[in-house]
Amino acid sequence: MSLQKNYLDVPGTTIFDAEQSRKGYHLNQFCMSLMKAENRERFKADERAYLDEWAMTEEQKLAVLARDLNRCIALGGNIYFLAKIGATDGKSFQQMAGSMTGMTEEEYRDMMIHGGRSVEGNRVVGEDGDAQAQHQPQGKAGHSAQKASA
C-alpha cells in the first residue's frame, strides 16, 4: 500500500521516490550499463537485442527504443540515469531536456536563462500553465497514463 503522496499534484514533475525507484530498477541499471564503451557499442549495434538482456518491462523497452524520455520517467526512470542514453546518442543534457518539453535546444536554453517556467498556472495539476500535461509533447494521453500508473 502506498503512502499518501501530496507531491503527486505537482504538474510536469515526477518525484523519484522509493516506489519509482523499485519500478525503474532494471531500466536504470540498463542505463548505467551504457557507462562502458563495449556496452554502448553492443546497444548501438542491436538496440532491441541488448534491451532484451535486461529484466525491463516491454513498455520500458519500447519507451527506450522510441527515446520517449517522459515515458521512461513515468515508468521509473531517473533522469540522471536516462542521460546515459542521450550521451550514447551524442546528445547533450540540454538537448534531451528540450526534447522532453517539446522545445528546441535553443528555446529550452533561452527559457532557462530567463528563469525557467512561470509558476503561474503551474502550482497544481489542473491549472492551465505551460508545464501542465495538456501543453506537453505527451499531451493529455500521456498524463492520463501517468496518473493511472501512479
N, C-alpha and C positions, 0 to 999 in steps of 0.2 A: 504494500500500500504506500503510495506516495504521500509525502508531507504536503501541507498547504504551501503553495509557491506563489506568493503575491507578485513576484517578479515576472511571471509569465505574461503580464499585461503591458510589458514594455514593447512598443512597436518597433519592428525591424531589428530586434535583438533576440538572440537565443543565448541563454545563460548556460555555460558549460559547467553543469553541476555533476554530482555523482551519478545520477540517472543517465545523463547524456554520455558520461564517460564510459559507463557499462555498455550502453547501446553502441557506441562507436569504437570500442576497444580494438577490434580486428581491422577496421578501416584505418584507424590512427596508426596501428602497428605496420600496416602496409605502407602508409605514407612515410613512416620513419625508415622503412627498408630502402627507400629511394636515396638515403644518405650515402649509400655505397654505389660507386660507379658501375660495378658489374650488375647490380640490380636495376639501375636506371637503363642500362643497355638492354637487359632482358625484357623490361617493361616496354621500352620503345619498339623492340623487335616484334613483340606479340602481346599487346596490352591485355586482351581477354585471357590468354593462357596464363599470364603472370597473375592476374587477378584471381583466377580460379584456384590458385595455390593457397589462397587466403580464405579463412572461415568467415567471410563477409556475407551479408545478405545479398540476394540478387539485386534488390533495389539500390543498395550501396554501390555494387559493381556498375550498374547502369548509370548511376549519377557520376561516378568517376569517368567512365567512358565518354559521357556527354560533357564532362568538365562543368557540370552544374554544381558549383560550389555552394550555392544557397541550399540545394537539396542535400548535399553532403553534410552540411552543418545540421540541418533538421534531422538527419539520420545518425547524429552522434559525432560527426567530425569536428575536430578542433582546428580553428583557422591556422594556428601555428604549425600543426602537422600537415594540413592541407597545402600550406605554402610549398611543401616539397614537391607536390605535383606541378605547381606553377614553375618552380625552378627547373624541374625536369623538362618542361615545355619551353624553357627560355624566357619566361615571363617574370616581370618584377612584381613585388607585392602590391605596388600601386596599380599596375595593370590588372591584377586579379581583383583587387577591391573595386576598381572601376567597373569591371565586368559584372560584379555582384549587385551593383546599383543601377545598371543599365546606362552608365555614363562612359564616355571615352576616358582614357587615361588623363587627358588634359582637363576635361570637365571635372573629374574627380579631384585632381590636384588643386585646381582653382577653388573648388568648394572647400577643401580642407584648409587652404591658405587663408580663406576668408572666414574661418571659424566653424566650418562644418555645417551640418544641417541645423535648421532652426528648431527650437523646442516647440514653437507654436504649431499646434495640431499634431504633435508627436509625443504627448505626455502619456497617453494610454491608448490601447487598441480601440479602434472605433472612431477616432477623430479623422480628420481629412488632411493631415500633413504629408509631406513628401516621403517620409520614412514608412508610411502605412503600406500594408501589403498590396492594396489596390493600385499603388503607384510604383510598385517594384516590378522587375522583369518577370518574376514568377507569378505575379498577379494574384487575383482572388483565389484561383485554384490551388496555388502553392501554399497560400495562407491557410486555406481550409484543410489541406492535407497535413500541414504542420500542426495545427490545433488538434486534429483528430489523432495524431500520433503522440501528442503530449500527455 
